[in-house]
Amino acid sequence: MLLDECVPRPLKHELPGHHVSTVVDMGWSSGRNAELLTLWSAPGFVGLSRWTRTSSIQASGIAVVVLIARTNRLKELRPLAPALLQALDRIQPGQLVRVGA
């Protein structure tokens, strides 16, 4: 799984049982969304991002989970972790799933 730059890195500790990297860990910071979709298309990547262009996601064949919260601060995202874990269990390549209000 790959966390986009807009997602706080410590969120990866809320996702037990998943191998989680960040865009920064991978050396892909400041990449444009189109470039990131190409990089993310490696097998097994699920992206957590604010990006929501469904047609590009479907064409890329990756799975993307969009976290919906008032801010992207960890204290706002941490309560979404249980629903996020459920989404990760059922998401398929080419899907975009929204988690949160």
N, C-alpha and C positions, 0 to 999 in steps of 0.2 A: 504494500500500500504506500502511496505517496501523498504527503501533506504539502499543499501549495504554500507559497510564502505568506498568504493572508491568514493561515491557520497557525496558532501558537504551537511551537515545537513541543512543549510539555504535554500536549494533548495525546501524544503517542503513548504516554504512560497509562492512559485511560483505556487502552485497547489491547488487553491481554490476549495472548494467543494469535496475534497478528504480527508479522514482520512489517515494521513501519519505518520508512525513511522520509526525509523532508527534501524539498527542492534544494535547500541550502546544502544538506548532506551530500546530495548528488552533484553539486557544483553547477546547478541549473538556474541559479537566481537571476532575476531580472529578464528572464526569457519571455518572449511574447507567447500568448496563448496558443497560437497555431504551432509554434515551435515546441511548446510543452506537450501538445497532443501527440506530436510525432515521437517525442522521447518517451512519453507515457505508454505508447502502444506496445511496449515490451510485454510479453506474457506475464500475467499475474498482477499487473498494476491496477489499483483502484485509486483514483484521485479524489482528494477532499479539497474542494475549491469553492469560490464564489462564482465561478464562471458557469453560465447556464445556456449556452448556445447548443440546444439539443441536436440540431441537424449535424453539426460538426462532430459531436460526441458519437452519434450513431454511425457516422461514416468511419470514424477512427477505430471503432470496435472496443474501446475501453469502457470501463464502468466509472461513473462519477457520482459521488455523494455530495450534495450541497447542504451545508449546515445553515439553518435559518435561525438567527438570534439577533438581539438588539445590537450587539457589538461582536467583534471577533476576539474579545478577551477571554482568557481561559475560564474565568469564573462564570461567564455566560454560556460557554460551550460544554463545560464539564457535565452539567445536568443532561445534556443530549447524548452522552456516551451509551447508556443502555439502548436507546432507540437506534443509535448509530451501529452498534454491534448487531442488532437484529437486521438492519438494512444490509450489512456486510454479508450476512448469512444467505440472503436471497437475491442480491443484485447479480445481474448477468452482463456480460460484455455488450457494449453499445447502449446500455441503459443509463439514465440519469435519475437518481432518487433524491428527493428532498426530505430532510429530517429537521423537525422543529416547527414552531408556530408560524 
